[in-house]
Amino acid sequence: MSPLFGDTAETMSLVGFSAVATVTLLLCVLTGPDRDDLDEFYTGYGSLSPMRNGLAIAGDYISAATVLGTSGVIALFGYDGVVLALSTALSLMLLMFLLAEPLRNAGRFTMGDALTRRMPGGRSVRITASAVTLASLLPLMLVQLAGTGQLMGFILGFSGESMQTGCIVGVGALMIGYAAIGGMKGTALIQILKIVLLLGSGLVVAALMLHRFDWNPGALFDAAAANSGAGDAFLTSGLQFTGSASPGIDMISSHLTVVLGGACLPHITMRMYTADSARQVRRSMSWAVSGVALFVLVITVVGFGATALLGRAVVAGADPRGNTAYLLGTRAVFGAEVSTAETVLFTTVTTAIFLTVLASVAGMILACANSLAHDVFAARVREMTPRREMLLARLSAAAVGVPAILLATLVQHHSLHPLITLSFCLGASAIAPALVYSLFWRRYTRTGLLATLVGGTVSVLVLMPGTNLVSGSPVAAFPDADFNFFPLTTTGLLSIPFGFLCGWLGTVVSGRARAEEQRRQYEAVEGWILAGAVRRRP
């Protein structure tokens, strides 16, 4: 039990958690599809306004790993954490300007739809895309679920393993229900509620933090540097990678992976299909980018504030990865005596983080379930009824969620950072090259697409166990082992070019005749994909 939190805050947080779980589940029941209509379940008929859709995209994008993990990196490593936060915002901007409109035009329900728009009948592509969707999102689900027990234990003051496991199982069951009952519209409303609560409470805390330093960001940064134990290095690049063999290259690789991989993950790209027109997707992404950029400012202020008020040693002592820095900074800004209003604000912050966990994993489960039902099962039957496909989607939510819960209980006491990195590496090395080639390269063939997805995925899975996040360092997943063979923290600097190279080689070996055939097929839908045509109803 941390001495920073009192009994009143614990009780109010528990009440807040219970109220959020009840209200959000009721919202899913009320807004879920009431008939067997695939468009309603998968996209909500595109009925969300650009502002609401944009807030839902921002809600999906800002996961608990972003709130807790990125603010922790800022608190522990200063400037490097700020660059990481900016990289997440830049990733969404890249999606907005390069891929959002073509994705909306090419896809219908899933990433498999977008990849096969120019390759009709590509069942092998759909199955491979579904496998990559599961591989990229399952690690992130484990991180969110496994961290739930630790987070609630830290807030509510319990440390027993059985209690933490019970939290994981209970929260996981809730998230399966959200995805299966609410569909796209239900989970979107939860994401909107989450982002409003998270941004609202965060802005108030950031304002209080700046008020403590006379509204002078420079004074805040200087105090954080002085209290970090690292001096001026806290405000310059490289502190996070000081133990690396090549700190500069390692930093470039990490941020490149975040920029290319973050916004290409399937639970983010599926939100592009909920916009009803190209104009709406542009406006939705504008709202999403604005929300994420605003939250980057919030976690920057709170992360630096945690170090300035408490010290880097206290933040690292509570959690070596700094995952509690956001909560510690929020509590520290109130001072020794906490008023009733400040207790309510702290409760709002903890409730917002709890809702962030719920909403993030629900979106990921929905993306995986949609892909399994639509790309794997429905693709096997020529004329599957909407009722049966929707039933399969709901059963798939359980089929994905239950193993995720079981695995999360097994990994909850290990470092979870390798799993976060694994997801981003797969997004950057397999999904991003496949989307770029499929949407913009006329001669791209089915063999090239499969080579991109498989080659990018395999390269990450081969290299990732050799990084110092898995072994060979005190904060690794297996700190007592050392089978480190890859000199960088992330695989992106090697696996991203390899993913693009596999796509090019696969297309070349397909032969000129196949490439010309694919070029003609692409030209038949090129205007459709690139020009923002009205979506065709099947």
VEXDOTI-318401 format. One line per field, with one value per residue (C-alpha): residue in three letters; x, y, z. Coordinates in steps of 0.02 Angstrom, whole numbers, plus 32768, in hexadecimal, padded with zeros to 4 digits. Example, Ala and Ser with C-alpha at 12.3 -4.5 7.8 and 13.67 -1.06 7.14 Angstrom:
<recs>
code <- (ALA,SER)
px <- (8267,82AC)
py <- (7F1F,7FCB)
pz <- (8186,8165)
</recs>
This chain:
<recs>
code <- (MET,SER,PRO,LEU,PHE,GLY,ASP,THR,ALA,GLU,THR,MET,SER,LEU,VAL,GLY,PHE,SER,ALA,VAL,ALA,THR,VAL,THR,LEU,LEU,LEU,CYS,VAL,LEU,THR,GLY,PRO,ASP,ARG,ASP,ASP,LEU,ASP,GLU,PHE,TYR,THR,GLY,TYR,GLY,SER,LEU,SER,PRO,MET,ARG,ASN,GLY,LEU,ALA,ILE,ALA,GLY,ASP,TYR,ILE,SER,ALA,ALA,THR,VAL,LEU,GLY,THR,SER,GLY,VAL,ILE,ALA,LEU,PHE,GLY,TYR,ASP,GLY,VAL,VAL,LEU,ALA,LEU,SER,THR,ALA,LEU,SER,LEU,MET,LEU,LEU,MET,PHE,LEU,LEU,ALA,GLU,PRO,LEU,ARG,ASN,ALA,GLY,ARG,PHE,THR,MET,GLY,ASP,ALA,LEU,THR,ARG,ARG,MET,PRO,GLY,GLY,ARG,SER,VAL,ARG,ILE,THR,ALA,SER,ALA,VAL,THR,LEU,ALA,SER,LEU,LEU,PRO,LEU,MET,LEU,VAL,GLN,LEU,ALA,GLY,THR,GLY,GLN,LEU,MET,GLY,PHE,ILE,LEU,GLY,PHE,SER,GLY,GLU,SER,MET,GLN,THR,GLY,CYS,ILE,VAL,GLY,VAL,GLY,ALA,LEU,MET,ILE,GLY,TYR,ALA,ALA,ILE,GLY,GLY,MET,LYS,GLY,THR,ALA,LEU,ILE,GLN,ILE,LEU,LYS,ILE,VAL,LEU,LEU,LEU,GLY,SER,GLY,LEU,VAL,VAL,ALA,ALA,LEU,MET,LEU,HIS,ARG,PHE,ASP,TRP,ASN,PRO,GLY,ALA,LEU,PHE,ASP,ALA,ALA,ALA,ALA,ASN,SER,GLY,ALA,GLY,ASP,ALA,PHE,LEU,THR,SER,GLY,LEU,GLN,PHE,THR,GLY,SER,ALA,SER,PRO,GLY,ILE,ASP,MET,ILE,SER,SER,HIS,LEU,THR,VAL,VAL,LEU,GLY,GLY,ALA,CYS,LEU,PRO,HIS,ILE,THR,MET,ARG,MET,TYR,THR,ALA,ASP,SER,ALA,ARG,GLN,VAL,ARG,ARG,SER,MET,SER,TRP,ALA,VAL,SER,GLY,VAL,ALA,LEU,PHE,VAL,LEU,VAL,ILE,THR,VAL,VAL,GLY,PHE,GLY,ALA,THR,ALA,LEU,LEU,GLY,ARG,ALA,VAL,VAL,ALA,GLY,ALA,ASP,PRO,ARG,GLY,ASN,THR,ALA,TYR,LEU,LEU,GLY,THR,ARG,ALA,VAL,PHE,GLY,ALA,GLU,VAL,SER,THR,ALA,GLU,THR,VAL,LEU,PHE,THR,THR,VAL,THR,THR,ALA,ILE,PHE,LEU,THR,VAL,LEU,ALA,SER,VAL,ALA,GLY,MET,ILE,LEU,ALA,CYS,ALA,ASN,SER,LEU,ALA,HIS,ASP,VAL,PHE,ALA,ALA,ARG,VAL,ARG,GLU,MET,THR,PRO,ARG,ARG,GLU,MET,LEU,LEU,ALA,ARG,LEU,SER,ALA,ALA,ALA,VAL,GLY,VAL,PRO,ALA,ILE,LEU,LEU,ALA,THR,LEU,VAL,GLN,HIS,HIS,SER,LEU,HIS,PRO,LEU,ILE,THR,LEU,SER,PHE,CYS,LEU,GLY,ALA,SER,ALA,ILE,ALA,PRO,ALA,LEU,VAL,TYR,SER,LEU,PHE,TRP,ARG,ARG,TYR,THR,ARG,THR,GLY,LEU,LEU,ALA,THR,LEU,VAL,GLY,GLY,THR,VAL,SER,VAL,LEU,VAL,LEU,MET,PRO,GLY,THR,ASN,LEU,VAL,SER,GLY,SER,PRO,VAL,ALA,ALA,PHE,PRO,ASP,ALA,ASP,PHE,ASN,PHE,PHE,PRO,LEU,THR,THR,THR,GLY,LEU,LEU,SER,ILE,PRO,PHE,GLY,PHE,LEU,CYS,GLY,TRP,LEU,GLY,THR,VAL,VAL,SER,GLY,ARG,ALA,ARG,ALA,GLU,GLU,GLN,ARG,ARG,GLN,TYR,GLU,ALA,VAL,GLU,GLY,TRP,ILE,LEU,ALA,GLY,ALA,VAL,ARG,ARG,ARG,PRO)
px <- (8000,804C,804C,801D,7F6A,7EEC,7E56,7DDD,7E2F,7E2F,7D77,7D44,7DAE,7D5A,7CAF,7CE5,7D22,7C7E,7C16,7C7B,7C6D,7BB0,7B8F,7BFD,7BB3,7B05,7B3A,7B73,7ACD,7A69,7AD1,7AFE,7AB3,7A00,79F4,7A62,7AB0,7B6B,7B80,7B36,7BA5,7C48,7C3A,7BA1,7B60,7BE0,7B61,7BDF,7C01,7CB4,7CD2,7C92,7CEC,7D8C,7D7D,7D61,7DFE,7E61,7E18,7E4F,7EFB,7F1C,7F2B,7F58,8009,800F,7FCA,8033,80C8,80EF,80D6,814C,81D2,81BF,81D1,826A,82C4,8284,82A8,82A7,81F9,81BB,81FE,81A5,8102,8117,813B,8090,803B,80A3,806D,7FB6,7FDD,8032,7F95,7F2C,7F8C,7FC3,7F51,7EAB,7E47,7E88,7E68,7DB6,7D97,7DEA,7DA8,7CFC,7D0A,7DBC,7E70,7E56,7DD3,7E4D,7ED9,7E6B,7E0F,7E84,7E97,7DE9,7DD8,7E77,7E49,7F00,7F1B,7E86,7EC1,7F72,7F31,7EC7,7F5E,7FC6,7F36,7F34,7FF1,7FFE,7F6E,7F7B,801D,7FCC,7F33,7FA3,7FFB,7F57,7F0A,7FA5,7FC1,7F0D,7F2E,7FCC,7F7A,7EDF,7F4D,7FB4,7F1A,7EAF,7F3C,7F41,7FD4,7F95,7FAC,7EFF,7EAF,7F13,7EE5,7E2F,7E39,7E81,7DF7,7D6C,7DA8,7DC8,7D17,7CD3,7D36,7CFB,7C4A,7C69,7CAA,7C27,7B90,7BB7,7C0E,7C5E,7BE0,7BE0,7C9E,7CA6,7C38,7CA7,7D41,7CEF,7CC3,7D75,7DCC,7D5D,7D7A,7E34,7E54,7DE5,7E35,7EE3,7ED3,7EA0,7F34,7FAC,7F68,7F82,8032,805F,8010,8089,8117,80C9,8090,8145,816A,8224,8221,81C6,8249,82DA,8291,8278,832D,836E,8307,832D,83DE,8415,842E,842D,8429,8372,834B,83B3,83A0,83EC,83CA,8350,83CE,846E,8483,8472,8506,84D0,8462,8444,8415,83AA,8349,832B,82F0,8278,8226,821D,81C0,8144,8126,8107,80B6,8048,7FBB,7FC1,7F86,7EDF,7E76,7EA4,7E8F,7DE3,7DA2,7DBF,7D2F,7CB2,7CBD,7C36,7C9A,7D4A,7D20,7CE5,7D82,7DEC,7D89,7D8A,7E46,7E58,7DF9,7E5E,7F07,7ED3,7E9D,7F3C,7FAB,7F51,7F6B,8025,8031,7FD5,8046,80E0,80B0,8078,8110,818D,8127,8134,81F2,81F8,818B,81BD,8263,8295,82C7,8218,81C7,823D,8227,816B,8182,8228,81D2,817C,80CC,8089,80D6,8033,7FD8,806A,8075,7FBA,7FBF,805C,8017,7F95,8017,8013,7F60,7EDC,7E34,7D91,7D96,7E46,7E12,7D84,7DFE,7E75,7DE4,7DB5,7E68,7E6E,7DC1,7DF7,7E8E,7E21,7DAB,7E41,7E6F,7DBC,7DA5,7E50,7E45,7D8E,7DC1,7E4E,7DDD,7D5D,7DE0,7E1D,7D6D,7D37,7DCF,7DB3,7CFA,7D04,7DAD,7DBE,7D13,7CA4,7D25,7D10,7C57,7C1E,7B79,7B7E,7AE5,7AFD,7AB0,7B30,7BC4,7B90,7B81,7C2F,7C72,7C2B,7C6D,7D16,7D1C,7D16,7D8F,7E0E,7DEA,7DEF,7E9F,7ED9,7E9A,7EF1,7F95,7F8C,7F82,8022,8089,804C,80EC,8164,819C,8117,817D,81B4,80FD,80DA,8173,8142,8099,80E3,816C,80EB,8083,811A,816D,80D9,8038,807E,80DD,8048,7FD1,8046,8069,7FB3,7F6D,7FF0,8059,8002,806A,805F,802E,7FDD,8084,80D4,804B,805C,8118,8108,8093,80F0,81A0,8186,8134,81B7,8247,81FE,81DB,828D,82E5,8279,82B2,8364,8347,8377,82BE,82AE,8352,83FC,83C5,837D,82D6,82C3,8236,82B4,8337,8395,83B1,841F,83FF,840F,844F,83FE,8454,83B9,8320,82A6,82B2,826E,8310,8328,8279,8223,8294,828A,81CB,81D1,8259,81F2,815F,81CD,8222,817C,8138,81D5,81D4,811B,8150,812A,8085,803D,8079,8024,7F84,7F88,7FAC,7F0D,7EA8,7EEB,7EC6,7E12,7DFC,7E82,7E06,7D9D,7E2F,7E83,7DF9,7D81,7CF0,7C4F,7C5B,7C09,7B85,7B8E)
py <- (8000,80A6,812D,81AC,816E,8177,810D,818F,818F,80D1,80C6,814A,80F6,804F,80A3,80FA,8058,8000,808F,8097,7FDB,7FE1,807A,8045,7F96,7FE2,8055,7FBF,7F67,8002,8030,7F83,7F44,7F0B,7EA7,7E3B,7EC4,7EB5,7F6C,7F9E,7F26,7F45,7FFF,8043,8079,8105,8164,81BB,8272,82A1,82E6,824A,81D7,823B,822F,8173,8164,81C7,8159,80BB,8105,813E,809A,807A,8056,8107,8159,80F9,80BE,815E,81CF,815A,816B,8228,8224,81B3,81EF,829F,82D8,8227,820C,82AD,8274,81CD,8228,8296,81FA,81B3,8254,8255,81A3,81D5,826B,81F5,818A,8226,826B,81CB,8137,816C,8195,8106,808E,80CB,80BA,8010,7FBA,7F8C,7F36,7EF6,7F09,7E6D,7ECC,7F59,7EE2,7E7A,7F0B,7EFD,7E3F,7DF1,7D45,7D53,7CDA,7CB7,7D72,7D81,7CF2,7D36,7DE5,7D9D,7D40,7DDF,7E3F,7DC2,7DBF,7E7C,7E9D,7E0A,7E4B,7EF6,7EA2,7E41,7EE0,7F39,7EA4,7E73,7F27,7F33,7EC9,7F28,7FD0,7FAC,7F62,8002,8072,800A,7FD3,7F15,7EAB,7DF8,7D95,7D48,7DF6,7E34,7D99,7DB3,7E65,7E27,7DA5,7E1E,7EAB,7E32,7DEC,7E9E,7EC5,7E28,7E5F,7F0D,7ECA,7E41,7EA8,7F59,7F3D,7FD5,8057,801A,8016,80C1,810F,80C5,810B,81B7,81B2,817B,8203,828C,8252,8236,82DC,833F,82FE,8304,83BA,83EA,838D,83DA,8487,8469,842C,84C7,8532,84E4,8529,85D5,85A4,859A,84FA,8522,8521,8479,842D,8472,842F,8384,8382,83B6,832E,82A6,827E,828A,8346,8395,82E8,82DF,836A,8326,828C,81E3,81C6,8138,80DA,80F4,8039,8012,7FE5,806C,80EB,815D,80D0,807E,8120,8133,807F,8091,8130,80F4,805A,80C4,813D,80B6,8034,8090,80CA,8033,7FB7,7F68,7FAD,805D,8040,7FF0,8099,80DD,8070,80C6,816A,817A,81E5,8220,82CB,827E,8216,82B3,8311,827B,826D,8327,8311,8275,82C7,8360,82F3,828C,8328,8376,82D9,82D7,8383,8341,82AB,8316,838F,8308,8299,8326,835E,82B2,82BB,8371,8357,82A8,8281,81FF,8183,8183,8169,80DA,8090,8084,802F,8016,803E,80D8,8099,80EC,8197,81DF,81B1,81E7,8290,82A9,8286,82EB,838A,8396,83A9,835F,838F,8352,83A8,8352,839F,835D,82B0,82B4,82E9,825C,81E2,8224,8208,8154,8132,8178,8104,806F,809D,80AD,7FF8,7FC0,8021,7FF9,7F3D,7F3B,7F90,7F13,7E7E,7EC4,7ED8,7E25,7DDE,7E3C,7DFC,7D48,7D4A,7DAC,7D7B,7CC6,7C78,7CDC,7CCD,7C10,7C18,7C67,7CAA,7CB2,7D03,7DA6,7D53,7CC8,7D3C,7DAF,7D17,7CE2,7D90,7D8B,7CDC,7D14,7D9E,7D17,7CA9,7D38,7D7F,7CE0,7CAA,7D5E,7D5F,7CB9,7CF2,7D98,7D3E,7CE0,7D78,7DF5,7DE8,7DFE,7E9C,7EC5,7F40,7EBB,7E99,7F51,7F5B,7EBA,7F01,7FA2,7F44,7ED4,7F6B,7FC3,7F2C,7EC9,7F2F,7FDA,7F96,7F2C,7FC1,8039,7FBD,7F85,8035,8088,800A,7FD6,7F3A,7EF3,7E3B,7DC1,7D68,7E0E,7E33,7D8B,7D9D,7E48,7E0A,7D68,7DAB,7E46,7DDF,7D56,7DD2,7E24,7D7E,7D42,7DE1,7E15,7D8A,7DC6,7E78,7EB4,7ECA,7E0D,7DDE,7E22,7EB9,7ED4,7F12,7E8A,7E0D,7D87,7DE8,7D4B,7D0C,7D50,7D17,7DC5,7DC6,7E62,7F06,7F76,7F87,7F79,7F19,7FA5,7FDF,7F33,7EE7,7F7F,7F82,7EC4,7ECB,7F43,7EDB,7E3C,7E91,7ECB,7E21,7DC5,7E33,7E1D,7D5F,7D5D,7D85,7E12,7DC6,7DBC,7E6C,7EAF,7E54,7EA3,7F4C,7F3F,7F07,7F98,8017,7FD9,800F,8098,8126,80CF,80BF,8167,81DF,81CF,8183,815D,80B4,8029,7FC6,7F0C)
pz <- (8000,7FCE,8055,7FD1,7FC9,8056,8084,8041,7F95,7F92,7FBE,7F40,7EB9,7ED9,7ECD,7E2D,7DE0,7E08,7DC4,7D22,7D07,7D21,7CB6,7C25,7C1F,7C1E,7B8F,7B2A,7B45,7B14,7A7A,7A3B,7998,79B2,7912,78A6,783F,781C,77F0,7897,78FA,789B,7876,78D0,7824,7825,788F,7901,78DD,78B0,795E,79B6,793E,7955,7A12,7A01,7996,7A17,7A9F,7A44,7A25,7AD8,7B33,7BE8,7BAB,7B65,7C01,7C7E,7C19,7BB9,7C51,7CAE,7C28,7C33,7CF1,7CEB,7C4F,7C2E,7B7D,7B35,7B7B,7B2B,7A82,7A99,7ABF,7A26,79BD,79ED,79B4,7914,78EF,78F0,7881,7806,7802,77E9,7754,76FD,7720,776E,76D1,7665,76F5,7708,764E,7639,76D4,7713,77BC,77D8,77A0,7736,76D1,76AD,767A,7606,75B2,751D,752B,7526,7571,75D8,7664,768C,769F,7715,7783,778A,77B1,783E,7884,7882,78D3,7962,7971,797A,79F2,7A6A,7ABC,7AD9,7B25,7B9C,7BD1,7BF8,7C51,7CB5,7CE9,7D26,7DC0,7DEE,7DCF,7E37,7EBF,7EC2,7EC9,7F3F,7FB1,7F9D,7F65,7F69,7EC9,7ED3,7EDD,7E47,7DE3,7E11,7DCF,7D2B,7D15,7D44,7CD4,7C46,7C51,7C4A,7BAD,7B55,7B7B,7B36,7A91,7A7C,7AB1,7A7B,79D4,7983,79C0,7A74,7A82,7A2B,7AB2,7B39,7AE0,7AD9,7B92,7BB9,7B54,7B9A,7C4D,7C31,7BDB,7C51,7CF0,7CA3,7C70,7D21,7D6C,7CEC,7D15,7DD0,7DAC,7D49,7DD1,7E4E,7DE3,7DC4,7D15,7CDD,7C7B,7C81,7D3F,7D3B,7CC7,7D2D,7DCF,7D7F,7D40,7DEB,7E41,7DC2,7DF9,7D43,7D39,7C8D,7C3C,7C6F,7BF3,7B63,7AF6,7B1A,7BD4,7BB1,7B46,7BAB,7BC5,7B0C,7A9F,7A22,7A7E,79E8,7972,79F8,7A11,7955,7948,79DB,799D,78EA,7928,7989,78FA,7876,78E4,7961,78F0,787B,78FE,78CB,795C,791F,7864,787E,78B8,7808,77CA,783D,77DB,7757,76DD,76B5,76FC,779E,77B3,779C,781F,7894,788A,78AD,794F,7979,795B,79C1,7A53,7A51,7A42,7AD7,7B3E,7B11,7B62,7BFC,7C1A,7BF9,7C83,7CFD,7CD9,7CF5,7D8B,7DDD,7DD4,7E08,7EA3,7ED9,7E88,7E09,7E91,7EDD,7E33,7E08,7EB6,7EA0,7DF6,7D9A,7CF5,7D3A,7D17,7DB4,7D8D,7D4D,7DEE,7E5B,7E04,7E14,7ECF,7EED,7EA0,7F2A,7FB5,8063,808C,8011,8005,7FD9,7F2A,7F0F,7F49,7ECC,7E43,7E70,7E6B,7DBF,7D82,7DC2,7D7A,7CD2,7CD0,7CFF,7C71,7BFE,7C20,7C03,7B62,7B17,7B27,7AF2,7A4F,7A33,7A57,79DD,7954,796C,7975,78D8,787A,78AF,7885,77E2,779A,77D4,77F4,777E,76F2,76F5,76CD,762B,766F,772D,7779,77DB,7875,7873,7853,78E1,7954,791F,7943,79F3,7A12,79CD,7A4F,7AD5,7A74,7A74,7B1F,7B89,7B53,7B67,7C1B,7C41,7BF4,7C50,7CF8,7CCA,7C94,7D17,7D7E,7CEB,7C95,7C13,7BAD,7B2D,7B04,7AE1,7A72,7A19,79E7,79A3,7947,78F2,78C2,7877,7824,77DF,77DE,77A9,7711,76DC,76E5,768B,75FD,75EE,75E6,7578,7513,7472,7450,74FF,74F6,756D,7584,75B0,762E,7683,7684,76D7,7760,7782,776B,77D7,7860,7860,7864,7900,7956,7933,796B,79FE,7A77,7A5E,7A9C,7B49,7B71,7B7B,7BD1,7C00,7C68,7D17,7CD3,7C4E,7C4D,7C80,7CE3,7D1E,7C6C,7BE2,7B30,7AE9,7A35,79E9,7A1A,7A13,7A82,79F0,794E,78E0,7891,7843,783B,77EA,7750,774C,7745,76B1,765E,766F,7619,7589,7575,757C,74F2,7488,7494,7465,73B3,733C,7300,73B0,73D6,733A,7369,7416,73C8,735F,73F6,745C,73D4,73D1,7487,7491,7488,750A,7583,756B,7536,75C8,7567,75C4,7616,75B2,760D,75E5)
</recs>
